[in-house]
């Protein structure tokens, strides 16, 4: 996949963990994927998506899933149909949990060689 880049920053502060997924989609498939090095357990507190992370913004209604080692979307569909210009948030009441699992971000339908970022908060 020429051009796909996913940079994952993992921060733990007290009982809250922040995972930042900064991504650039592949020039041919309009997708990006990457997996955390750490393993996570807890309730997903929130998701923020930022399409203005530098470079060319993603296509409208792009989709994000964050899957555990069982290939289940811990966002419970909350990352679907993201806006191409506005930062959007999903609250914990619409999100799932994770148990001792690495997490994989999957970005699709975002357009070729476009960029964005997703922030996932876990307690």
Residue pairs with C-beta under 8 A, 6 or more apart in sequence:
1 26
1 28
1 29
1 31
2 26
2 27
2 28
3 24
3 25
3 26
3 27
3 28
3 112
3 113
4 23
4 24
4 25
4 26
4 27
4 29
4 31
4 32
4 33
5 23
5 24
5 32
6 21
6 22
6 23
6 24
6 32
6 33
6 34
6 105
7 20
7 21
7 22
7 23
7 34
8 19
8 20
8 21
8 22
8 34
8 35
8 36
8 37
8 105
9 18
9 19
9 20
9 22
10 17
10 18
10 19
10 36
10 37
10 38
11 17
11 18
11 19
11 20
12 18
15 123
16 45
16 121
16 122
16 123
17 40
17 42
17 121
17 122
17 123
18 119
18 120
18 121
18 122
19 36
19 40
19 103
19 119
19 120
19 122
20 117
20 118
20 119
20 120
21 34
21 105
21 117
21 118
21 119
21 120
22 53
22 115
22 116
22 117
23 32
23 34
23 105
23 107
23 115
23 116
23 117
23 118
24 32
24 55
24 113
24 114
24 115
25 31
25 32
25 58
25 107
25 110
25 111
25 112
25 113
25 114
25 115
26 32
26 112
26 113
27 112
27 113
28 112
30 59
30 108
30 109
30 110
30 111
30 112
30 114
31 106
31 107
31 108
31 110
32 105
32 106
32 107
32 110
33 104
33 105
33 106
33 107
34 104
34 105
35 102
35 103
35 104
35 105
36 102
36 103
36 104
37 102
38 102
39 100
39 101
39 102
40 98
40 100
40 101
40 102
40 103
40 122
41 98
41 99
41 100
41 101
42 97
42 98
42 122
42 123
43 92
43 95
43 97
43 122
43 123
44 74
44 75
44 92
44 95
44 96
44 97
44 98
44 120
44 121
44 122
45 92
45 95
45 121
45 122
45 123
46 89
46 90
46 91
46 92
46 95
46 119
46 120
46 121
47 64
47 66
47 75
47 78
47 79
47 89
47 90
47 95
47 118
47 119
47 120
47 121
48 87
48 88
48 89
48 90
48 118
48 119
49 64
49 79
49 82
49 83
49 87
49 88
49 116
49 117
49 118
49 119
50 87
50 116
50 117
50 118
50 119
51 57
51 58
51 62
51 82
51 83
51 84
51 85
51 86
51 87
51 116
52 85
52 87
52 116
53 115
53 116
53 117
54 115
55 114
55 115
56 111
56 113
56 114
56 115
57 84
57 85
57 114
57 115
57 116
58 82
58 84
58 107
58 110
58 111
58 114
58 115
58 116
59 84
59 109
59 110
59 111
59 114
60 83
60 84
61 81
61 82
61 83
61 84
61 109
62 81
62 82
62 84
62 107
62 108
62 109
62 110
62 111
62 116
63 79
63 80
63 81
63 82
63 107
63 108
63 109
63 110
64 75
64 79
64 80
64 82
64 105
64 106
64 107
64 118
65 73
65 75
65 79
65 105
65 106
66 73
66 74
66 75
66 79
66 103
66 104
66 105
66 106
66 118
66 120
67 73
67 74
67 103
67 104
67 106
68 74
68 98
68 99
68 101
68 102
68 103
69 101
69 102
70 101
72 96
73 79
73 96
74 95
74 96
74 97
74 98
74 103
75 90
75 95
75 96
76 94
76 95
76 96
78 90
78 94
78 95
79 90
79 118
82 88
82 116
98 122
103 120
105 118
107 116
107 118
110 116
